[in-house]
Amino acid sequence: MNRLLLAFLKSAVITAGFDAVCFLYGAVSGSRYEIPLPIEVILFLVLFVTNYGEYLLDDRNRRDDQAENQ
């Protein structure tokens, strides 16, 4: 459960940071730069699945290394 929450938070922070960068770009350039909601949802889901898979593989590799050392 801890890995799931960590992947969720990491994805949320990256998505919010991307939105902030787009907002700042729009504020500086003087034109509104908006990202459609479906694109944001797809970005979040891709990041979440990637991060969760990364944590699962890392956890699996640690267990394999511990089994070899015993």
Protein Blocks (a to p, Z undefined) as FASTA:
>chain_A
ZZmmmmmmmmmmmmmmmmmmmmmmmmmnopacdddfklmmmmmmmmmmmmmmmmmmmmmm
mmmmmmmmZZ
